[in-house]
């Protein structure tokens, strides 16, 4: 059996990089949100819980949406994705 591997195009490499970066941004924001809220619960500081939610919830959700969109676009750039 011969290999039919296609070298990655510039668009694929760019999309892969964007995928990794958006994943890391999303995970960092979500982890920070949970960590601050957990610390607020442990230290009995309700203002930390609500403040973290007000400051980080929308950016974390936005980063998650961007991450999903980049992954969706990247699936179309994968060679042989539709071939069976």
C-alpha positions as CSV (number, residue, x, y, z in Angstrom):
1,X,0.0,0.0,0.0
2,X,1.4,3.4,-0.9
3,X,1.0,6.5,1.1
4,X,-1.0,9.3,-0.5
5,X,-0.2,11.9,2.2
6,X,-0.6,15.4,1.0
7,X,1.8,18.0,2.4
8,X,0.1,20.6,4.6
9,X,-0.9,23.7,2.8
10,X,-0.4,27.2,4.3
11,X,-4.1,27.4,5.1
12,X,-4.0,24.1,7.0
13,X,-0.9,25.2,9.0
14,X,-2.5,28.5,9.8
15,X,-5.8,26.9,10.8
16,X,-3.9,24.3,13.0
17,X,-2.1,27.1,14.7
18,X,-5.3,29.1,15.2
19,X,-6.9,26.0,16.6
20,X,-4.2,25.5,19.2
21,X,-4.1,29.2,20.2
22,X,-7.9,29.5,20.5
23,X,-8.0,26.2,22.5
24,X,-5.4,27.5,24.9
25,X,-7.1,30.9,25.3
26,X,-10.4,29.2,26.0
27,X,-8.9,26.8,28.5
28,X,-7.0,29.6,30.3
29,X,-10.1,31.8,30.6
30,X,-12.3,28.9,31.8
31,X,-9.7,27.7,34.3
32,X,-9.3,31.2,35.6
33,X,-13.0,31.6,36.0
34,X,-13.4,28.4,37.9
35,X,-10.3,29.0,40.0
36,X,-11.4,32.4,41.2
37,X,-14.9,31.3,41.9
38,X,-13.6,28.2,43.8
39,X,-11.3,30.4,45.8
40,X,-14.2,32.8,46.5
41,X,-16.3,29.9,47.8
42,X,-13.5,28.5,50.0
43,X,-12.6,31.9,51.4
44,X,-16.3,32.9,51.8
45,X,-16.0,35.9,49.4
46,X,-19.2,36.0,47.4
47,X,-18.0,39.2,45.6
48,X,-15.1,37.1,44.1
49,X,-17.6,34.6,42.7
50,X,-19.9,37.1,41.1
51,X,-17.0,39.4,40.0
52,X,-15.2,36.5,38.3
53,X,-18.5,35.6,36.5
54,X,-19.0,39.2,35.4
55,X,-15.5,39.6,34.2
56,X,-14.7,36.2,32.7
57,X,-17.9,34.5,31.6
58,X,-18.5,36.3,28.4
59,X,-14.9,36.3,27.2
60,X,-14.7,32.5,28.0
61,X,-17.8,31.8,26.1
62,X,-16.7,33.9,23.2
63,X,-13.3,32.1,23.1
64,X,-15.2,28.8,23.1
65,X,-17.3,29.9,20.2
66,X,-14.3,31.1,18.2
67,X,-12.5,27.8,19.0
68,X,-15.5,25.8,17.7
69,X,-15.6,27.9,14.5
70,X,-11.9,27.5,13.9
71,X,-12.3,23.7,14.4
72,X,-15.2,23.6,12.0
73,X,-13.3,25.5,9.3
74,X,-10.3,23.3,9.9
75,X,-12.4,20.2,9.2
76,X,-12.9,21.4,5.7
77,X,-9.2,22.0,5.1
78,X,-8.2,18.4,6.1
79,X,-7.2,16.5,3.1
80,X,-9.4,13.5,2.4
81,X,-12.0,14.4,5.0
82,X,-14.9,13.6,2.8
83,X,-13.3,10.5,1.1
84,X,-14.4,7.0,2.2
